[in-house]
């Protein structure tokens, strides 16, 4: 096992801090609170965000030798998310108010880090407020920074919970980019934002991105491509318990969205239609609403297109003990009786690139912890004369979670709260196979081709592999306990050991021997003494 030891830099930095402790003008860097965000899996990179050193450390695993790059960002990073294609990393920094020597006035910023371009400098957008959540469009064209529902923190005074920063990621920062906007409030605050893929409203020209902002008793639609236009609010309250939108799925070809809400009777369809502009710069669309006949308070929904391109909505409604298949164009529906309180729907094969046609749906009762799941054939279900092919699959243990395996017609079943008893459901043969773990599966990932399950637990200095073709288990002995395990796009396994100075084991593949692995130590302190405050 190759060991790359960079810990000397950390020792030097600590020594330097002690030697300089008597100096009044030493860098504030040595006294700052420090938190590490990450590791974050990118394509072939793994990213760590250091809130004390104001930088992102990238470990490039594309080659045999790991390349380490640091990129400077703003002060006090508070939130980080990868782009949907995992090429870029988005980071929000709170900034800093200069009070003591060595501090620098800096406003909150939204940073875009290109992890594939080694020499590219991070791009900063001035967002004005220390937002702590980010929503990103599926095509990475637009991001919206907003506040979580946590409320003001100790570092702030006032917080406007309905403020948003809409960032056009295709354009450089400017006085008009980002656009800061406060949406109208009816006594509630955003609990989540979902951005659509590009959708063309018939008669209005080019495709654009719409933001669906979810809050209690309210759904707000914003033209994110034209954020200066006013948002449109849709009241959802029915005079009873609060209606809380929880999930939005989109049908880009018909410029529509389907919304599942807690305490709602049905699935809400929001169709975007052309509207005459009341004035220049006003909205040129309007939402048209329709309740699709789930009829019993849906707990989960899934949307798919059949082989002819017709769109259908699957909804689980435990109150009526049904699964409902809704024709999105006509709102006609077909009900399938089911006794279990279904709250999870998965489609197989998984639609990876937007062109696949699912053939089966898997239904599970997670909250009720049922000892069975159900499979429904979708190929001929729209034919009213066809028999519904709903089949129960009995299990030895109750189901706590169901996770699809990327690129495979397999689902991983979690059978206990400690995640030590697992099962694999083959959707082709509809058979299950059990797997037992030595400890709690605190961290796991799948290999990019879906051939292996990779798992780890901090109590055991090993990484476990399960070949999903034949369920053959193997393990890899580590020198230290793992904290988190990740799989990169090129099939390498990255094991983080939870050391604030940086400590990781890199395993080239699931077939690698210990002698093939590399251990990196101290990489979060690299070039520390050469950096400026």
C-alpha positions as CSV (number, residue, x, y, z in Angstrom):
1,X,0.0,0.0,0.0
2,X,1.5,3.3,-1.1
3,X,1.4,6.0,1.6
4,X,1.7,9.7,0.7
5,X,2.3,11.6,3.9
6,X,1.7,15.3,3.9
7,X,1.2,15.6,7.6
8,X,4.5,17.6,8.0
9,X,2.7,20.6,6.6
10,X,0.0,20.4,9.3
11,X,2.8,20.1,12.0
12,X,4.5,23.1,10.6
13,X,1.3,25.1,10.5
14,X,0.5,24.2,14.1
15,X,4.0,25.2,15.1
16,X,3.8,28.4,13.2
17,X,0.6,29.2,15.0
18,X,2.2,28.6,18.4
19,X,5.3,30.7,17.5
20,X,3.3,33.6,16.2
21,X,0.8,33.5,19.1
22,X,2.4,36.5,20.8
23,X,2.1,38.6,17.6
24,X,-0.8,41.0,17.5
25,X,-0.7,41.2,13.8
26,X,-0.8,37.5,12.9
27,X,-3.2,36.3,10.3
28,X,-6.8,35.8,11.5
29,X,-6.6,32.5,9.6
30,X,-5.0,30.9,12.7
31,X,-7.8,31.8,15.0
32,X,-10.8,31.2,12.9
33,X,-13.4,28.5,13.5
34,X,-12.9,25.8,11.0
35,X,-15.4,23.4,9.5
36,X,-15.0,21.0,6.6
37,X,-17.8,20.4,4.1
38,X,-17.4,17.2,2.3
39,X,-16.2,15.0,0.9
40,X,-18.3,15.7,-2.2
41,X,-18.2,13.3,-5.1
42,X,-17.7,14.9,-8.5
43,X,-16.9,13.1,-11.7
44,X,-13.4,11.9,-11.1
45,X,-12.7,14.5,-8.4
46,X,-13.4,14.5,-4.7
47,X,-13.9,18.0,-3.2
48,X,-13.5,19.3,0.4
49,X,-14.6,22.8,1.3
50,X,-12.6,24.4,4.1
51,X,-14.5,27.2,5.9
52,X,-11.4,28.2,7.9
53,X,-8.9,28.3,5.1
54,X,-11.3,29.7,2.6
55,X,-10.6,27.2,-0.2
56,X,-11.7,24.1,-2.0
57,X,-9.3,21.2,-2.1
58,X,-9.8,18.9,-5.1
59,X,-8.4,15.4,-5.3
60,X,-8.3,14.3,-9.0
61,X,-8.5,10.5,-9.2
62,X,-8.4,10.3,-13.0
63,X,-4.8,9.1,-13.2
64,X,-2.8,6.6,-11.2
65,X,-1.2,9.4,-9.2
66,X,-3.7,11.6,-7.3
67,X,-3.4,15.3,-8.2
68,X,-4.2,17.8,-5.5
69,X,-5.4,21.3,-6.4
70,X,-6.6,24.1,-4.1
71,X,-8.9,26.9,-5.3
72,X,-9.5,30.0,-3.1
73,X,-13.1,31.0,-2.4
74,X,-14.7,33.5,0.0
75,X,-14.7,33.5,3.7
76,X,-16.8,31.1,5.9
77,X,-18.3,28.5,3.5
78,X,-21.7,27.4,4.8
79,X,-23.2,25.2,2.0
80,X,-22.1,23.3,-1.0
81,X,-23.8,21.2,-3.7
82,X,-22.5,19.6,-6.9
83,X,-24.1,20.3,-10.3
84,X,-26.3,17.7,-11.7
85,X,-23.6,16.4,-14.1
86,X,-21.1,16.7,-11.2
87,X,-18.7,18.8,-13.3
88,X,-19.1,21.9,-11.2
89,X,-19.3,22.6,-7.5
90,X,-21.5,25.4,-6.1
91,X,-20.5,26.9,-2.7
92,X,-22.1,29.6,-0.6
93,X,-19.9,31.7,1.6
94,X,-21.2,33.9,4.4
95,X,-18.4,36.5,4.1
96,X,-17.0,38.5,6.9
97,X,-17.3,41.9,8.6
98,X,-13.8,43.4,9.2
99,X,-13.5,44.1,12.9
100,X,-10.0,42.9,13.9
101,X,-6.7,43.2,12.2
102,X,-6.4,40.8,9.3
103,X,-10.1,40.6,8.6
104,X,-11.5,41.7,5.2
105,X,-15.0,43.0,4.5
106,X,-16.7,40.5,2.3
107,X,-20.4,40.1,1.4
108,X,-22.0,36.7,1.0
109,X,-21.2,35.1,-2.4
110,X,-22.2,32.2,-4.6
111,X,-19.2,30.4,-6.0
112,X,-19.0,28.2,-9.1
113,X,-15.9,25.9,-9.2
114,X,-15.2,24.1,-12.4
115,X,-13.6,20.8,-11.0
116,X,-12.7,19.5,-14.5
117,X,-10.6,22.6,-15.5
118,X,-7.6,22.5,-13.3
119,X,-6.4,26.1,-13.9
120,X,-9.9,27.7,-14.0
121,X,-10.5,30.2,-11.2
122,X,-13.7,30.1,-9.2
123,X,-16.4,32.5,-10.3
124,X,-18.1,34.5,-7.6
125,X,-21.7,36.0,-7.7
126,X,-22.7,38.6,-5.2
127,X,-25.9,37.3,-3.5
128,X,-26.3,39.8,-0.7
129,X,-27.6,37.4,1.9
130,X,-26.1,34.3,3.6
131,X,-28.5,31.8,2.0
132,X,-28.1,28.2,3.1
133,X,-29.9,26.3,0.4
134,X,-29.4,26.0,-3.4
135,X,-31.7,24.7,-6.2
136,X,-30.1,24.0,-9.6
137,X,-31.9,23.5,-12.9
138,X,-31.4,20.0,-14.5
139,X,-29.4,21.6,-17.4
140,X,-27.2,23.6,-14.9
141,X,-28.3,26.9,-16.6
142,X,-29.9,28.5,-13.5
143,X,-29.4,28.3,-9.8
144,X,-31.5,29.8,-7.0
145,X,-30.1,30.4,-3.5
146,X,-32.6,30.6,-0.7
147,X,-33.0,30.2,3.0
148,X,-33.9,27.0,4.8
149,X,-36.7,27.0,7.4
150,X,-34.2,27.0,10.2
151,X,-34.6,30.7,11.0
152,X,-32.0,33.3,11.8
153,X,-28.6,32.1,13.2
154,X,-26.3,33.7,15.7
155,X,-24.2,35.4,13.0
156,X,-27.2,37.4,11.6
157,X,-29.7,39.9,12.8
158,X,-32.6,40.1,10.3
159,X,-33.5,37.4,7.8
160,X,-36.0,37.8,5.0
161,X,-37.1,34.2,4.5
162,X,-38.9,34.9,1.3
163,X,-35.8,36.4,-0.4
164,X,-34.3,34.5,-3.4
165,X,-31.1,35.1,-5.5
166,X,-31.7,33.9,-9.1
167,X,-28.4,33.2,-10.8
168,X,-28.0,32.8,-14.5
169,X,-25.0,30.4,-14.7
170,X,-24.6,30.9,-18.4
171,X,-23.7,34.6,-17.9
172,X,-20.9,36.2,-15.9
173,X,-21.6,38.1,-12.7
174,X,-22.9,41.6,-13.2
175,X,-25.1,44.2,-11.5
176,X,-28.2,42.4,-12.9
177,X,-26.9,38.9,-12.3
178,X,-27.9,37.6,-9.8
179,X,-31.4,39.0,-9.5
180,X,-32.5,39.4,-5.9
181,X,-36.2,38.9,-5.4
182,X,-38.6,38.7,-2.5
183,X,-41.6,36.6,-3.4
184,X,-45.1,37.3,-2.0
185,X,-45.9,35.6,1.3
186,X,-49.3,34.5,2.7
187,X,-47.9,33.8,6.1
188,X,-45.6,30.9,5.0
189,X,-42.0,30.6,3.9
190,X,-40.4,28.5,1.2
191,X,-39.7,24.9,2.3
192,X,-38.2,23.9,-1.0
193,X,-37.6,24.9,-4.6
194,X,-37.7,22.7,-7.7
195,X,-36.4,24.0,-11.0
196,X,-37.9,22.6,-14.2
197,X,-36.0,21.4,-17.3
198,X,-36.3,23.7,-20.2
199,X,-40.0,23.9,-21.2
200,X,-41.6,25.7,-24.1
201,X,-45.0,27.3,-23.4
202,X,-46.9,27.0,-26.7
203,X,-46.9,30.4,-28.5
204,X,-44.3,32.1,-26.4
205,X,-41.1,31.4,-28.1
206,X,-38.0,29.7,-26.8
207,X,-37.8,27.2,-24.0
208,X,-37.1,28.5,-20.5
209,X,-36.8,27.3,-16.9
210,X,-39.5,27.7,-14.3
211,X,-39.1,27.6,-10.5
212,X,-41.8,25.9,-8.4
213,X,-41.5,27.3,-4.8
214,X,-43.1,25.1,-2.2
215,X,-44.6,26.5,1.0
216,X,-47.4,25.6,3.4
217,X,-50.8,26.3,1.6
218,X,-49.0,27.9,-1.3
219,X,-47.4,27.1,-4.6
220,X,-45.5,29.8,-6.3
221,X,-44.4,29.7,-10.0
222,X,-41.5,31.9,-11.1
223,X,-40.2,32.4,-14.6
224,X,-36.6,31.8,-13.6
225,X,-35.3,32.7,-17.1
226,X,-36.9,36.1,-16.7
227,X,-36.7,36.6,-12.9
228,X,-37.7,40.3,-13.2
229,X,-41.2,39.2,-14.1
230,X,-43.6,38.8,-11.2
231,X,-44.2,35.4,-9.6
232,X,-47.6,33.8,-9.7
233,X,-49.0,32.4,-6.5
234,X,-51.4,29.5,-6.2
235,X,-53.3,29.1,-2.9
236,X,-53.7,25.5,-1.9
237,X,-55.5,25.7,1.4
238,X,-58.9,24.0,1.7
239,X,-60.0,25.3,5.1
240,X,-58.7,22.2,6.8
241,X,-55.2,21.0,7.7
242,X,-52.4,22.9,5.9
243,X,-51.7,21.6,2.4
244,X,-48.0,21.3,2.1
245,X,-46.6,20.6,-1.4
246,X,-43.8,18.0,-1.2
247,X,-42.9,16.8,-4.6
248,X,-42.9,18.2,-8.2
249,X,-42.3,16.2,-11.3
250,X,-42.3,17.7,-14.8
251,X,-43.6,16.9,-18.3
252,X,-41.5,19.2,-20.4
253,X,-43.1,18.3,-23.7
254,X,-46.5,19.5,-22.5
255,X,-45.2,22.4,-20.4
256,X,-46.8,21.0,-17.3
257,X,-45.9,19.9,-13.8
258,X,-47.5,17.5,-11.3
259,X,-47.5,18.3,-7.6
260,X,-48.0,16.0,-4.7
261,X,-49.0,17.6,-1.4
262,X,-49.6,16.4,2.1
263,X,-53.3,16.8,3.1
264,X,-54.4,17.2,-0.5
265,X,-57.2,15.2,-2.1
266,X,-55.6,14.7,-5.5
267,X,-52.5,15.2,-7.6
268,X,-52.4,18.8,-8.8
269,X,-51.6,19.3,-12.5
270,X,-50.1,22.7,-13.4
271,X,-50.3,23.4,-17.1
272,X,-48.5,26.5,-18.4
273,X,-50.4,28.2,-21.2
274,X,-49.9,31.3,-23.2
275,X,-51.4,34.5,-21.9
276,X,-51.6,38.0,-23.3
277,X,-49.1,40.3,-21.7
278,X,-50.8,43.0,-19.7
279,X,-47.8,45.3,-20.1
280,X,-44.2,45.0,-21.5
281,X,-42.2,42.8,-19.2
282,X,-45.2,41.1,-17.7
283,X,-45.7,37.4,-17.7
284,X,-46.8,35.8,-21.1
285,X,-48.0,32.6,-19.5
286,X,-50.6,31.6,-16.9
287,X,-50.9,28.4,-14.9
288,X,-54.0,26.3,-15.5
289,X,-54.9,23.9,-12.7
290,X,-56.5,20.5,-12.7
291,X,-56.9,18.0,-10.0
292,X,-56.1,14.5,-11.3
293,X,-58.3,11.9,-9.7
294,X,-56.2,10.2,-7.1
295,X,-59.0,10.9,-4.7
296,X,-57.4,9.9,-1.5
297,X,-54.3,12.0,-0.6
298,X,-51.4,10.7,-2.6
299,X,-48.3,9.7,-0.6
300,X,-46.0,9.3,-3.6
301,X,-46.2,9.9,-7.4
302,X,-44.2,8.9,-10.5
303,X,-44.5,10.2,-14.0
304,X,-43.5,8.3,-17.2
305,X,-44.1,8.2,-20.9
306,X,-45.2,5.1,-22.7
307,X,-43.9,3.8,-26.0
308,X,-46.2,6.2,-27.9
309,X,-45.1,9.2,-25.9
310,X,-48.3,9.5,-23.9
311,X,-47.7,10.7,-20.3
312,X,-49.1,8.9,-17.3
313,X,-49.0,9.6,-13.6
314,X,-48.8,6.8,-11.0
315,X,-50.1,7.8,-7.6
316,X,-50.4,5.8,-4.3
317,X,-53.4,6.7,-2.2
318,X,-53.5,4.7,1.1
319,X,-56.7,6.4,2.2
320,X,-58.6,4.7,-0.6
321,X,-56.3,1.6,-0.6
322,X,-55.5,2.1,-4.3
323,X,-52.8,2.7,-6.9
324,X,-54.1,5.1,-9.5
325,X,-52.9,5.4,-13.1
326,X,-53.9,8.8,-14.5
327,X,-53.8,9.7,-18.2
328,X,-52.2,13.2,-17.9
329,X,-53.9,14.4,-21.2
330,X,-57.4,13.4,-20.5
331,X,-57.4,13.0,-16.6
332,X,-59.0,9.6,-17.1
333,X,-57.7,7.1,-14.6
334,X,-57.6,3.4,-13.7
335,X,-57.5,2.3,-10.1
336,X,-55.7,-0.8,-8.9
337,X,-56.8,-2.0,-5.4
338,X,-54.0,-2.6,-2.9
339,X,-54.4,-3.2,0.8
340,X,-50.9,-2.0,1.9
341,X,-50.4,1.8,2.6
342,X,-48.0,2.4,-0.2
343,X,-45.6,5.4,0.2
344,X,-42.8,4.6,-2.3
345,X,-42.9,4.1,-6.0
346,X,-40.0,3.2,-8.2
347,X,-40.0,2.6,-12.0
348,X,-37.8,0.0,-13.8
349,X,-35.8,0.2,-15.9
350,X,-34.8,3.6,-14.4
351,X,-35.0,6.5,-16.9
352,X,-31.4,7.6,-17.0
353,X,-31.3,9.8,-20.1
354,X,-35.0,10.7,-20.5
355,X,-35.6,8.3,-23.3
356,X,-36.4,5.0,-21.5
357,X,-39.8,3.5,-21.2
358,X,-40.4,1.8,-17.9
359,X,-41.9,-1.7,-17.9
360,X,-42.5,-2.3,-14.3
361,X,-43.3,-0.3,-11.1
362,X,-42.2,-1.3,-7.6
363,X,-44.4,-0.3,-4.6
364,X,-43.3,-0.4,-1.0
365,X,-44.8,0.6,2.4
366,X,-41.8,2.2,4.2
367,X,-43.6,3.9,7.1
368,X,-45.8,0.9,7.8
369,X,-42.8,-1.5,7.6
370,X,-44.6,-4.1,5.6
371,X,-43.0,-7.5,5.0
372,X,-43.8,-7.4,1.3
373,X,-43.5,-5.2,-1.8
374,X,-45.6,-5.2,-5.0
375,X,-44.7,-5.2,-8.7
376,X,-47.0,-3.9,-11.4
377,X,-46.6,-4.5,-15.1
378,X,-47.0,-1.2,-17.1
379,X,-46.7,-2.4,-20.7
380,X,-50.4,-3.1,-21.2
381,X,-52.0,-1.5,-18.2
382,X,-53.7,1.2,-20.3
383,X,-55.7,-1.4,-22.1
384,X,-59.0,-1.5,-20.2
385,X,-59.5,-5.1,-21.3
386,X,-56.1,-6.3,-20.0
387,X,-55.8,-7.9,-16.6
388,X,-53.9,-5.9,-14.0
389,X,-50.6,-7.6,-13.3
390,X,-50.0,-6.6,-9.7
391,X,-48.0,-9.2,-7.8
392,X,-47.0,-9.2,-4.2
393,X,-43.5,-10.4,-3.2
394,X,-43.3,-11.8,0.3
395,X,-40.2,-10.9,2.4
396,X,-38.7,-12.3,5.5
397,X,-38.1,-8.9,7.0
398,X,-40.0,-5.6,7.1
399,X,-38.9,-3.0,4.5
400,X,-37.3,0.2,5.9
401,X,-36.0,1.6,2.6
402,X,-35.8,0.8,-1.1
403,X,-32.9,2.1,-3.2
404,X,-32.7,1.6,-7.0
405,X,-29.3,0.3,-8.3
406,X,-28.0,2.7,-11.0
407,X,-28.3,1.3,-14.5
408,X,-29.6,-2.1,-13.3
409,X,-33.0,-3.7,-12.9
410,X,-32.2,-4.2,-9.3
411,X,-33.5,-2.7,-6.0
412,X,-31.7,-2.8,-2.7
413,X,-34.1,-3.5,0.2
414,X,-33.1,-2.3,3.7
415,X,-34.7,-4.5,6.4
416,X,-33.6,-3.0,9.7
417,X,-33.0,0.5,11.2
418,X,-29.3,-0.3,11.6
419,X,-29.0,-1.3,8.0
420,X,-27.2,-4.6,8.8
421,X,-29.8,-6.8,7.0
422,X,-30.2,-6.0,3.3
423,X,-31.8,-7.7,0.3
424,X,-31.5,-7.4,-3.4
425,X,-34.7,-7.6,-5.5
426,X,-34.2,-8.7,-9.2
427,X,-36.9,-7.0,-11.1
428,X,-36.6,-9.4,-14.0
429,X,-37.1,-12.6,-12.0
430,X,-38.8,-10.9,-9.1
431,X,-36.7,-12.8,-6.7
432,X,-34.9,-11.6,-3.6
433,X,-31.6,-12.5,-2.1
434,X,-30.5,-11.6,1.5
435,X,-27.3,-10.0,2.6
436,X,-26.0,-9.8,6.1
437,X,-23.6,-7.1,7.3
438,X,-21.1,-7.1,10.2
439,X,-22.1,-3.6,11.3
440,X,-24.3,-0.7,10.5
441,X,-24.1,0.4,6.8
442,X,-23.4,4.0,7.7
443,X,-22.0,4.8,4.2
444,X,-22.5,3.1,0.9
445,X,-22.4,3.7,-2.8
446,X,-22.7,1.8,-6.0
447,X,-20.0,1.4,-8.7
448,X,-20.8,3.6,-11.7
449,X,-21.7,0.6,-13.9
450,X,-24.0,-0.9,-11.2
451,X,-21.9,-4.0,-10.8
452,X,-21.0,-3.6,-7.1
453,X,-22.4,-2.4,-3.9
454,X,-19.8,-0.7,-1.7
455,X,-20.3,-0.2,2.0
456,X,-18.5,0.8,5.2
457,X,-19.1,1.4,8.9
458,X,-16.9,3.4,11.2
459,X,-16.7,0.5,13.7
460,X,-14.8,-1.8,11.3
461,X,-11.6,-1.0,9.4
462,X,-12.8,-2.5,6.2
463,X,-14.7,-1.7,3.0
464,X,-17.2,-4.3,1.8
465,X,-18.0,-5.2,-1.8
466,X,-20.9,-7.2,-3.1
467,X,-20.9,-8.2,-6.8
468,X,-24.5,-7.7,-7.9
469,X,-24.4,-10.2,-10.7
470,X,-23.8,-13.2,-8.3
471,X,-24.0,-11.5,-4.9
472,X,-20.5,-12.6,-4.1
473,X,-19.2,-10.6,-1.1
474,X,-15.5,-9.5,-0.6
475,X,-13.9,-7.0,1.6
476,X,-10.8,-4.8,1.7
477,X,-8.9,-4.3,4.9
478,X,-8.0,-0.7,5.8
479,X,-5.4,0.7,8.2
480,X,-7.9,3.0,9.9
481,X,-11.7,3.1,10.4
482,X,-13.7,4.7,7.5
483,X,-16.0,7.6,7.9
484,X,-17.5,7.7,4.4
485,X,-17.1,5.8,1.1
486,X,-17.6,7.2,-2.4
487,X,-17.3,5.7,-5.9
488,X,-16.0,7.9,-8.7
489,X,-17.1,7.8,-12.3
490,X,-13.9,5.9,-13.3
491,X,-14.6,3.2,-10.8
492,X,-12.2,4.1,-8.0
493,X,-13.3,3.9,-4.4
494,X,-12.5,6.8,-2.2
495,X,-12.5,6.2,1.6
496,X,-12.6,9.2,3.8
497,X,-11.3,8.6,7.4
498,X,-12.8,11.8,9.0
499,X,-9.5,13.5,9.8
500,X,-9.7,17.4,9.8
501,X,-6.2,17.4,8.3
502,X,-7.1,15.1,5.5
503,X,-6.8,11.3,5.5
504,X,-8.1,9.0,2.8
505,X,-7.5,5.7,1.2
506,X,-7.9,5.4,-2.6
507,X,-8.7,1.9,-3.9
508,X,-8.2,1.6,-7.7
509,X,-11.1,-0.9,-8.2
510,X,-13.3,-3.4,-6.5
511,X,-10.8,-6.1,-7.6
512,X,-7.7,-4.3,-6.3
513,X,-5.3,-5.7,-3.7
514,X,-4.0,-3.8,-0.7
515,X,-0.7,-3.2,-2.4
516,X,-2.6,-1.3,-5.2
517,X,-4.2,1.2,-2.8
518,X,-2.9,4.7,-1.9
519,X,-3.2,6.4,1.5
520,X,-3.1,10.2,1.5
521,X,-2.5,12.0,4.8
522,X,-2.5,15.7,5.5
523,X,-3.8,16.8,2.1
524,X,-6.1,19.4,3.5
525,X,-3.0,21.3,4.7
526,X,-1.1,21.3,1.4
527,X,0.5,24.6,0.5
528,X,-0.9,26.1,3.7
529,X,2.2,28.1,4.6
530,X,2.4,29.5,1.0
531,X,-1.1,30.9,1.0
532,X,-2.1,34.5,1.8
533,X,-4.8,35.5,4.3
